[in-house]
Each structure stands twice: as C-alpha cells, then as structure tokens.
Amino acid sequence: MSVDWSESLSMAVKTLRANRLRSALTMLGIIIGNASVITMVGVGQGAQRLASEQFESLGPNVLFIVPGNQDTRRGGLDIPKTLVLADAVAIATQVPTAGEVAPQVSTRQLVTYQGESSTTQVFGVTPSFLTVRSFSVARGRFFSDLDLSRAEQVAVLGSDLAIKLFGVQNPVGASIRIKGASFRVIGVMEPKGSFLGNNQDDAVYLPLTTVSSRILGTTSPYGIEVSFISVAAKDANSIDAAQFQITNLLRQRHRIIREDDFEVRSQKDVLTIVGTVTNGLTLMLSAIAGISLLVGGIGIMNIMLVSVSERTQEIGLRKAIGATQKDILNQFMIEAVILALLGGAIGTGLGITGVTAIALLTPLKAGVSPVAIAITVTISSGIGLFFGVVPARQAARLDPIVALRSA
C-alpha cells in the first residue's frame, strides 16, 4: 500500500495550525540557533575583510620590523627596545631589494593650543613615512631631511586633531605645545582613518630626532631607539627577498648567534595571523550559537512526545479505519520537519537582517555567507528529522485497541 504523502502533509499542517502558540515556542530554539550562527559567521568574515583592508591601506609591499621576538614580546607591556635609527639607515643603504625605509617612534602626550587640549598619539617619523605608509598632506608641507637632521620643532597634525584644536581655522603657522615645548605647525594630513581601533587622524607627527631629544629624552647606547621600522620593497616580487636580506643584515648588526631580538613581518604574514584568530573566534562563537539548534531539537522531540500522548485517541481511530504504521510515522515526522524548516527559515531571515544591520551601523564589512545559510538550514532540517524519529515511532507502534480504550 503506497503512502499518501499529500494527506499526511495536509494533516500535519492542520495539526500545527491548531496549536499555533505551542508550535511557535517549539521553533524558538531553532530560530535563535539559525540566526545566531549566520550572524556570527557574517561578523567573523566582516572582521577579516576589515583587517585586510586596513593592512592594505598601510601601503603596498610593506614589511614591518618590530623589536623582540614572540617569546620576549609575550609579556605585553614590557616591549624590548632592540631597534635603533641606525638599523633603518643600514637597511636603506645595504639592502638592494628595499625601497623607502620609515622608522617610527611613538608616545602619548598632552597637546595644547591656547585654551584647547587633547591627549593624543605623538609619532616621530622621517620624511619617507609619507611614501612607505601611503599618507599625504592636505595643507602646508611635511618636514624635510633638513628638519630631521636639525631636530627642528615642527609638527604636522592629523585632520581630526587639527579640528579639535583649531576648529575651522587654518592651523598652519600656529604654535602648539607638547610637554612644555613649543612646536610650529607646518602642515595638516589628509584623512586616513582608523587602523586596528587606533584613529590615525587623531595624532601629531614630528621629526623622529625631535621626539627623541625633546620629548622622550632617552636613547640607547647604540643610538636613537625606534618603536618599529616600515620598509617598502621595490616591488611585489621582491618581498620575500627583502625579508630574507633584512633578517640577515640585522642579525649581523646585532651580533646574533641564537634567538633573534627582532621580527620581520610582511602584510601577508600579519593577515595570516589575523585570519587565524578571527577564524578561531568565529568557529567558537558559531559552535556556542549552534547549541541553540540542539536545544531546539530537544524542544521539538519533547513537544512531539506530548502531542503523541494527547492524540492517542486520534491515532487509535486512524489505525482502526485502516491507517498503517507508515502513515502515522510519516505524519509525525512531517510535523517535526515542518517545525524545523519553518524555524530555520525564520532564523535565516533574522540572521540576514542582523548581518545587514551590522554592516550598515558599524565599520565591519559583514556579509551574508551562502555557505553558512546552507549549512544551518540543512542542520536544522536534520535536527527536525532526527529528533522527530522517537515520538513518530512511538506513535506508529501504538496498538489501536489499547489507544481507543485509554482515550
């Protein structure tokens, strides 16, 4: 005897519509699970895209040389000071695959102009900073090699800091004060945006030698300390060669025999690390959100078991007039799958809405992943099928005579 699927589907739909509130509460776990997984995956992918765009905005073919290695930097706050300005000069003159070299030192200071003040980042850089890091000047000029060699007290303001201190006035030619010293503003940067949460426009840029002598006032026995060095390789094909040559040069200069006291990282290396971290976080958050799907499946099984006990008379009557075990099994299985599919569809809609809202309201380039949608909908359907088996089999095995007597 063939199974009448259309009749089973029709009866399942009528039963679920007759118990709308119970059906809605049963689907809630599936809805929350689907929405959470899709949102978490979208946010994770958005974080990866944002990090990729920000690292690419640092400049093309850039290598970053940072002091210390992974072990020595693991402490966090106490970053070793193993790089000096002379290292940057040596790289510029002795590494054939290196183009421009931009050493940098940074500190945080109070910057004041008349009655206005702001505690902000103070970056000590060299004229090559503009080329290596793809910055540009909107007003005035950047400082020159002569300013650097003389440790001139000149400053270039980030666009946001210029607005904070000067409002609509042109700051070029005015004097600001940092740590008790006066600095003449010679330029204002074009807006650059944030990098890893740090606003690059809320900063002041000074000659590196000036920061070392006038603000920090400390140097190592080997020269002017720098926070890190950015190096622009001559082209994309020279990045690996430049990384190798810089490593060898600094090992010779620092007389290293065993562990390096520096690291040379490319944009690709950094993006790989960021990708690994964001993928791990996305997977962890998605797994946590996926627990809701399991809870939703258990809810479906619980409600279906209650439904079996409530509909004992109906089951007995259907069997008495000729319904087979397959007919009863199919009806309850279809009910479970409908709950899971409908919950999955609603959850998917909420997840897509959430991802879209995040993309519109935050800097994250969050997007809807078709793969995530396909996986979550498939899992939710499978959960309905899996957790519907037990109550469906229980209903199918009811003896019609016993079912009618117990009603």
matplotlib code that plots the C-alpha trace (Angstrom):
import matplotlib.pyplot as plt

x = [0.0, 1.5, 1.8, -0.4, 2.1, -0.3, -2.8, 0.0, 1.2, -2.3, -3.0, 0.4, -0.2, -3.7, -2.4, 0.3, -2.1, -4.5, -1.7, 0.0, 1.4, 2.9, 4.4, 5.9, 7.5, 8.8, 10.5, 12.1, 15.3, 15.8, 15.1, 17.6, 20.2, 20.0, 20.0, 23.0, 25.1, 24.5, 25.2, 28.4, 29.8, 28.9, 30.6, 33.7, 34.0, 33.4, 36.2, 38.6, 37.6, 38.1, 41.5, 42.6, 41.5, 43.3, 46.6, 46.4, 45.9, 49.3, 51.0, 51.9, 54.6, 55.3, 57.4, 57.3, 60.3, 59.4, 61.7, 61.9, 60.6, 57.4, 58.8, 60.1, 57.0, 54.6, 54.8, 52.8, 53.7, 57.5, 58.4, 62.1, 63.9, 66.3, 65.9, 67.6, 67.6, 71.0, 69.3, 66.9, 69.8, 71.6, 68.6, 68.1, 71.7, 72.6, 69.5, 69.2, 65.5, 64.4, 62.9, 62.0, 62.5, 60.4, 61.5, 59.0, 58.8, 55.6, 54.4, 51.2, 51.3, 49.1, 48.9, 47.7, 46.8, 45.7, 42.6, 42.2, 44.0, 43.9, 45.9, 46.9, 49.5, 52.7, 54.6, 58.2, 58.8, 61.1, 60.2, 60.0, 56.9, 54.6, 55.8, 56.0, 52.7, 50.8, 49.9, 49.5, 49.4, 46.3, 47.7, 51.1, 54.0, 55.7, 59.0, 62.2, 65.5, 67.0, 64.2, 65.1, 68.9, 68.4, 65.7, 63.5, 60.5, 57.9, 54.7, 52.2, 48.7, 46.2, 43.0, 40.9, 43.4, 43.5, 39.7, 39.9, 42.5, 41.7, 38.2, 37.7, 40.9, 43.9, 46.5, 49.5, 51.9, 50.4, 52.3, 51.2, 52.8, 53.8, 55.5, 56.4, 58.0, 56.6, 56.2, 55.3, 52.6, 53.7, 51.0, 47.8, 47.4, 44.7, 42.2, 43.5, 41.0, 41.5, 43.8, 43.0, 41.0, 43.5, 42.5, 45.4, 43.9, 43.9, 47.7, 50.6, 53.6, 57.1, 60.6, 61.9, 65.0, 62.9, 60.8, 63.9, 65.7, 62.9, 60.1, 61.4, 64.8, 66.3, 68.5, 70.1, 73.9, 73.6, 71.7, 68.1, 65.6, 62.6, 59.3, 59.3, 60.6, 58.4, 60.1, 58.6, 60.0, 60.8, 58.0, 55.7, 58.2, 60.9, 59.1, 60.5, 64.0, 63.8, 62.6, 65.5, 68.1, 66.9, 66.9, 70.5, 71.6, 70.1, 71.5, 74.9, 74.4, 73.1, 75.7, 73.0, 74.1, 70.9, 67.5, 66.7, 65.9, 63.6, 60.9, 60.4, 56.8, 55.1, 51.5, 50.7, 52.2, 50.1, 46.9, 47.5, 47.8, 44.7, 42.8, 43.7, 42.5, 39.2, 38.5, 39.0, 36.8, 34.1, 34.2, 34.0, 31.1, 29.3, 29.7, 28.2, 25.3, 24.9, 24.0, 20.7, 20.0, 20.5, 18.2, 15.6, 15.8, 15.2, 12.3, 10.8, 11.1, 9.6, 6.6, 6.1, 6.1, 3.4, 1.5, 1.6, 0.2, -2.5, -3.6, -3.8, -7.5, -6.9, -4.1, -6.2, -9.1, -7.0, -5.4, -8.9, -10.1, -7.1, -4.1, -0.8, 2.2, 3.9, 1.0, 1.2, 5.1, 5.1, 2.5, 4.5, 7.8, 6.4, 5.2, 8.7, 10.4, 7.9, 8.7, 12.5, 12.3, 10.0, 12.1, 15.2, 13.7, 12.6, 16.0, 17.8, 15.7, 16.6, 20.3, 20.4, 18.7, 21.2, 24.2, 22.8, 22.2, 25.8, 27.2, 25.2, 25.8, 29.4, 32.8, 32.6, 32.2, 29.8, 28.2, 25.8, 27.5, 25.6, 27.6, 26.6, 22.9, 23.0, 24.7, 22.4, 19.2, 20.5, 21.4, 18.0, 16.2, 18.3, 17.6, 13.9, 14.2, 16.5, 14.5, 11.2, 12.1, 11.5, 8.0, 7.0, 7.9, 6.2, 3.0, 3.3, 3.6, 0.5, -2.0, -5.3, -7.4, -5.3, -5.2, -9.0, -9.5, -7.1, -8.7]
y = [0.0, 3.3, 6.2, 9.2, 12.0, 14.8, 13.6, 13.2, 16.7, 18.2, 16.6, 17.7, 21.3, 21.4, 20.0, 22.6, 25.4, 24.3, 24.7, 27.9, 29.0, 25.6, 25.3, 28.8, 28.1, 24.8, 26.6, 29.2, 27.3, 26.6, 30.2, 31.5, 28.9, 29.7, 33.5, 33.3, 31.1, 33.2, 36.4, 35.1, 33.8, 37.1, 39.2, 37.0, 37.4, 41.1, 41.4, 39.6, 41.9, 45.0, 43.8, 43.0, 46.5, 48.2, 46.4, 47.0, 50.7, 50.8, 50.8, 48.4, 45.7, 46.9, 44.9, 45.6, 45.2, 45.0, 44.7, 41.5, 38.0, 36.2, 35.0, 38.3, 40.2, 37.8, 39.8, 42.6, 45.8, 45.5, 45.6, 45.2, 48.1, 46.5, 48.6, 51.9, 54.6, 53.3, 49.9, 51.8, 53.7, 50.4, 48.8, 51.7, 51.7, 48.0, 46.1, 46.2, 45.0, 47.6, 50.9, 53.6, 52.9, 54.6, 54.2, 55.3, 56.1, 56.7, 58.1, 59.6, 63.2, 66.2, 68.6, 72.1, 75.2, 78.3, 77.0, 73.7, 70.5, 66.8, 63.8, 62.0, 59.9, 61.6, 59.9, 60.6, 59.7, 60.5, 62.2, 58.7, 58.0, 59.5, 57.2, 54.0, 54.3, 56.0, 59.1, 62.5, 66.2, 68.2, 71.7, 73.0, 70.6, 67.6, 68.0, 67.6, 65.8, 69.1, 69.4, 65.8, 66.4, 69.6, 68.1, 71.1, 71.8, 71.5, 69.5, 68.1, 67.5, 64.7, 66.0, 65.2, 66.7, 69.8, 70.2, 69.5, 72.2, 74.8, 74.2, 75.8, 77.9, 77.1, 75.7, 76.1, 78.7, 78.4, 77.0, 74.1, 72.9, 69.4, 68.5, 72.2, 72.7, 74.8, 73.4, 75.2, 73.6, 73.3, 71.0, 69.0, 65.4, 64.1, 61.9, 58.3, 56.6, 54.0, 51.1, 48.3, 50.6, 53.5, 56.7, 57.7, 61.2, 62.0, 62.3, 64.7, 63.9, 65.2, 64.6, 61.4, 63.1, 65.8, 63.3, 61.5, 64.6, 67.0, 64.7, 61.2, 62.4, 58.9, 57.0, 53.6, 53.2, 52.2, 55.3, 56.6, 53.9, 53.3, 51.5, 49.7, 50.1, 50.0, 49.0, 49.3, 46.5, 47.6, 45.5, 42.6, 40.1, 41.4, 41.0, 37.6, 38.5, 41.8, 39.9, 37.5, 40.2, 42.4, 39.5, 38.6, 42.3, 42.8, 39.5, 40.7, 44.2, 42.9, 40.1, 37.5, 33.8, 32.2, 33.8, 36.9, 40.1, 41.3, 40.1, 40.9, 40.5, 41.0, 42.1, 38.5, 37.2, 39.6, 38.9, 35.2, 35.7, 37.9, 35.4, 32.5, 34.5, 35.6, 32.2, 30.6, 33.2, 32.7, 29.0, 29.2, 31.7, 29.7, 26.5, 28.2, 29.6, 26.1, 24.7, 26.6, 24.3, 21.2, 22.7, 23.5, 19.8, 18.6, 21.0, 19.5, 16.0, 17.0, 18.7, 15.8, 13.3, 15.4, 15.5, 11.7, 11.3, 13.9, 12.4, 8.8, 8.5, 10.1, 7.6, 4.7, 5.8, 6.2, 2.8, 1.3, 2.6, 1.3, 3.7, 1.9, 2.4, 4.2, 6.6, 7.5, 7.6, 9.9, 12.3, 12.9, 13.0, 15.6, 17.7, 17.7, 18.5, 21.4, 22.9, 22.6, 24.0, 26.9, 27.7, 27.6, 29.9, 32.5, 32.2, 32.7, 35.8, 37.2, 36.3, 38.1, 41.1, 41.2, 40.9, 43.7, 46.0, 45.3, 46.2, 49.5, 50.6, 49.5, 49.6, 45.8, 44.7, 42.0, 39.9, 37.0, 33.7, 31.4, 28.5, 29.4, 29.6, 26.3, 24.6, 25.9, 25.2, 21.7, 21.1, 22.5, 20.2, 17.2, 18.1, 18.0, 14.7, 13.2, 14.3, 13.5, 9.8, 8.8, 10.3, 9.3, 5.7, 5.7, 6.9, 4.4, 1.5, 2.2, -0.6, 0.7, -1.2, 0.0, 3.5, 3.7, 2.2, 4.7, 7.7]
z = [0.0, -1.1, 1.4, 0.7, 1.3, 0.4, 3.0, 5.7, 4.8, 5.0, 8.4, 9.7, 8.7, 10.2, 13.5, 13.7, 12.8, 15.5, 18.1, 16.9, 20.2, 21.0, 17.5, 17.8, 21.1, 19.8, 16.8, 19.1, 19.7, 16.0, 15.2, 17.7, 16.6, 12.9, 13.4, 15.8, 13.6, 10.4, 12.3, 13.9, 10.6, 9.0, 11.7, 11.6, 7.8, 8.2, 10.7, 8.3, 5.5, 7.7, 8.9, 5.3, 4.0, 6.9, 6.4, 2.7, 3.4, 5.2, 1.8, -1.0, -0.4, 3.1, 5.6, 9.3, 11.6, 15.3, 18.3, 20.2, 19.2, 20.1, 23.4, 24.6, 23.5, 25.2, 28.4, 26.7, 28.4, 28.7, 24.9, 24.4, 22.8, 20.3, 17.2, 16.6, 13.8, 12.6, 11.8, 9.5, 7.8, 7.2, 5.6, 3.3, 2.2, 2.2, 1.2, -2.6, -2.6, -0.2, -1.4, 1.1, 4.8, 7.5, 11.2, 13.8, 17.5, 19.3, 22.6, 24.1, 25.2, 26.0, 23.1, 23.7, 21.7, 23.7, 25.6, 23.7, 24.6, 23.7, 24.9, 21.7, 19.9, 19.1, 16.2, 15.5, 11.8, 8.9, 5.5, 3.9, 6.1, 3.5, 0.7, 2.7, 4.5, 1.7, 3.6, 2.0, 3.2, 2.7, 3.8, 4.1, 3.9, 5.6, 7.2, 5.3, 5.7, 6.9, 9.6, 10.7, 10.8, 12.9, 15.1, 14.3, 16.5, 13.7, 13.6, 11.2, 12.5, 11.8, 10.3, 13.4, 15.8, 13.7, 14.1, 17.9, 18.5, 15.8, 14.7, 11.2, 11.5, 9.4, 11.8, 9.5, 11.0, 14.6, 17.5, 19.7, 23.0, 23.8, 27.1, 27.8, 24.4, 21.5, 18.0, 14.8, 12.7, 9.1, 7.7, 8.1, 6.9, 4.6, 6.5, 6.7, 9.0, 11.8, 12.0, 14.4, 16.5, 16.6, 14.9, 12.7, 12.1, 15.9, 16.0, 15.6, 13.5, 14.5, 13.2, 14.8, 16.1, 17.7, 19.6, 20.8, 22.0, 23.1, 24.3, 25.2, 26.1, 26.2, 23.8, 24.0, 23.9, 20.3, 19.1, 18.8, 19.8, 17.4, 18.0, 14.7, 11.1, 8.0, 4.7, 1.2, -1.0, -4.5, -5.9, -5.0, -6.3, -4.0, -0.7, 0.2, -0.9, 1.1, 4.2, 3.9, 3.3, 6.2, 8.6, 7.7, 7.9, 11.4, 12.7, 11.7, 13.1, 16.4, 16.5, 17.0, 17.3, 18.6, 19.1, 17.0, 19.0, 16.2, 13.8, 10.1, 9.1, 5.7, 5.3, 4.2, 7.5, 9.6, 7.6, 8.1, 11.8, 11.9, 9.7, 12.1, 15.1, 13.5, 12.1, 15.5, 17.2, 14.5, 14.9, 18.7, 18.6, 15.9, 18.0, 21.0, 18.9, 17.4, 20.9, 20.4, 17.5, 19.7, 22.3, 19.6, 18.5, 22.0, 22.3, 19.1, 20.5, 23.8, 22.2, 19.8, 22.6, 24.4, 21.2, 20.9, 24.4, 23.7, 20.4, 21.5, 20.6, 17.1, 16.4, 17.6, 15.5, 12.3, 12.8, 13.4, 10.0, 8.1, 8.6, 8.6, 10.8, 7.9, 7.7, 11.4, 11.3, 8.2, 9.7, 12.9, 11.0, 8.6, 11.6, 13.1, 9.8, 9.1, 12.6, 11.9, 8.4, 9.3, 12.3, 10.1, 7.5, 10.1, 11.8, 8.5, 7.8, 11.2, 10.7, 7.3, 8.9, 11.7, 9.4, 7.2, 10.2, 11.5, 8.1, 8.0, 11.6, 12.2, 10.4, 10.0, 6.4, 7.5, 4.7, 4.4, 3.8, 1.4, 2.8, 6.3, 5.3, 3.5, 6.4, 9.1, 7.2, 6.4, 10.1, 11.3, 8.9, 10.0, 13.6, 13.0, 11.3, 13.9, 17.0, 15.3, 14.9, 18.6, 19.0, 15.5, 16.1, 19.4, 17.8, 14.9, 17.3, 19.4, 19.4, 18.1, 20.6, 23.6, 22.2, 21.9, 25.4, 27.0, 25.4]

ax = plt.figure().add_subplot(projection="3d")
ax.plot(x, y, z, "-o")
ax.set_aspect("equal")
plt.show()
